Amino acid sequence: MSNKSYIYDAIFIDRDGTLNPDPGYISSLKDFQLYSFTLDALKSLSTLSPHLCIITNQSGVSRGLIEKDELDKIHSYLIGKIKQKNMEISGLYVCTDLPGIGSTRRKPQSGMFFEAEKDLSIKLNQCLMIGDSVSDIEAGNHLDMDTMLVLTGRGQETLNKISDKCVSFTVKNVYEGAKTLLNLKIK
């Protein structure tokens, strides 16, 4: 990395339950909203890594619950909101595969991360995975990443299912997580 102040090659961030409330399958842009703290959290995280990547399972497309063009509208809106705050997302990785079909892309599998590794020339074991589900934490652990469990979305349920030894950081939400990392960087 050219900027020595970065602490991660990339920060991977789950979408539903981490950046936005997760009421179930979000099938329309009108049903999508960010948490009030999301953009501030991303701004802080962008000082800790040259690459912020959103990495999300969206099986609702394959289930017929979400139209692909609606998913694209949601992601265009999300990227637009981020750009309005003078930030960039280095990658948006989406897996629409159903669970249980042996997909190598669907979290907790590593396919989307390997795509990012190639796209961004990063070392995955120098990265952070932030999310609210068991599959987010398992994905990070499989690749020897630091992991951050947010207690929004399914985070509390996930905390009850996994050992705290599996998680590098457990935080109230992604904003509190960003503050925790900034405090570590300062020390």
Residue, then its C-alpha position, 0 to 999 in steps of 0.5 A: m500500500s502506498n499510504k501507510s496509514y491504511i490498516y487493511d488492504a480492503i474492507f468487505i461489508d455485508r449489505d442487509g442488516t449491516l448497511n440497511p435494515d433487513p425486513g426480509y427480501i427487499s424487492s423494490l427501491k421504495d422498500f430500501q433505506l440506509y441506517s442513519f449512521t451508514l454513510d458516516a460509518l463508510k466515510s470513517l472506514s474509507t480512511l482505514s483502507p483504500h478499498l471498500c467493497i460491498i459483498t452480498n448474497q441476494s438469493g431473492v433473485s433466484r427465488g423469484l422474489i426480487e427482479k434483477d432490474e430492481l436489485d440493480k436500482i437498489h444498488s445504483y441508489l446505494i452507490g449514488k448515495i455513497k458518491q454524494k459523500n465523495m466516497e467510492i466503492s471499489g467493488l460491489y459483489v453480488c451472489t444471487d445463487l440459492p443456498g444449498i446448490g454448492s455455489t462457490r460464490r455464495k457466502p460463506q464460500s470464498g468465490m466473491f472474495f477471490e474475484a475481489e482479490k484479483d480485481l483489486s490486487i489485494k491479500l485477503n488475509q490483510c482484509l476485514m469482513i463486516g457483517d451481521s450473519v454467521s455466513d459473513i463471519e465464517a467467510g472472513n474466518h475461512l480467509d484468515m481475515d479480521t471479522m467484525l460482527v455488528l449487532t444490527g440485523r441478525g447480529q444478536e442472533t448470530l452472536n448466540k450461535i458462534s463463539d466469540k473466539c471466531v470474531s475479532f470485534t463485536v460492535k453495536n453497529v457499523y458506525e460504532g465499529a468504525k469508531t473502534l477501528l479509528n481508536l485502534k489506529i490512533k493508539 
